[in-house]
Amino acid sequence: MDAAQQMDRQYRYQRYVYDWSRKYYLLGRDTLLQEMPVEAGDTILEIGCGTARNLSKMAYRFPSARLFGVDASSMMLDTARAKLQGTLYENKITLRQGLAGQISYRDFGLEKPFDHIVFSYVLSMIPGWQKALEQTLPILKPGGCLHVVDFSDQTSMPGWFRKPLLTWLGWFHVHPDPAVPAFLQQLATRHDDQLRMRQLPGRYALLAHYQKKGNSNDHQPDIPHLAKYLDF
Ligand SMILES: C[S@@+](CC[C@H](N)C(=O)[O-])C[C@H]1O[C@@H](n2cnc3c(N)ncnc32)[C@H](O)[C@@H]1O
């Protein structure tokens, strides 16, 4: 079974309760979105956009941005489209099926790479997340930003909480890898890019803003100082 079929199977029924149920444990998503230094007219791609929960919030928060979403699961995208239908955001957000690492800005009819790319609680579901990240950098413009939020190593949480949580996440094909921060740091060092990261309390989740080195005359937003923590 390939990744798309696996995700369709996983979310076939869960998609109906996804937005309601995930707000209790996919923490840090709104903080990540609030910290994105988006400029008028910027293009934003969310990889693993699911039900378009984050894209809807970004459409509200960044009214002049152009928004794009990709997801492995056609079923999740059906739910996203149904949710957006008839809303102000229906024509602002373009969705298509695809896999992380196999997407081009040209798939969306764009001529230039994206200004921002978001990975929200998806890296932990991709077995080859390192390759997916590396293959994503070429579709980010010079000076553009990659924004990541995902489960962290949770080593500051008590064992009675952490172990059952990790077991439960595993049933849903979610496997947080403690190597993510070190890999992002290596990637930034290798490419001479900038990186800011922080952990939510208990090291529950990791937030990262990665800014690609700019070599164009385009405006380059400063990646934010990371100050705030919890949200739903
Ligand atoms: C936990 S949900 C997160 C959805 C959304 N980003 C959010 O924060 O609410 C993970 C999503 O990533 C998608 N996904 C998993 N593996 C993927 C891959 N390799 N490429 C693209 N999407 C993937 C799943 O289908 C699912 O919709």
The ligand as a Gaussian input file, in Angstrom:
#p B3LYP/6-31G(d) Opt

LIG

0 1
 C       -1.941000      15.084000      11.374000
 S       -2.556000      15.637000       9.831000
 C       -2.130000      17.386000       9.907000
 C       -3.036000      18.218000       9.037000
 C       -2.766000      19.717000       9.114000
 N       -1.438000      20.018000       8.662000
 C       -3.006000      20.244000      10.502000
 O       -2.054000      20.735000      11.135000
 O       -4.153000      20.196000      10.966000
 C       -1.351000      15.034000       8.691000
 C       -1.767000      15.182000       7.249000
 O       -0.617000      14.911000       6.432000
 C       -0.994000      14.097000       5.350000
 N        0.191000      13.333000       4.939000
 C        0.767000      12.270000       5.534000
 N        1.859000      11.864000       4.863000
 C        1.987000      12.714000       3.808000
 C        2.916000      12.825000       2.735000
 N        3.948000      11.964000       2.612000
 N        2.758000      13.815000       1.831000
 C        1.693000      14.682000       1.931000
 N        0.782000      14.608000       2.918000
 C        0.922000      13.645000       3.849000
 C       -2.126000      13.231000       5.876000
 O       -2.940000      12.726000       4.843000
 C       -2.856000      14.211000       6.793000
 O       -3.861000      14.900000       6.120000

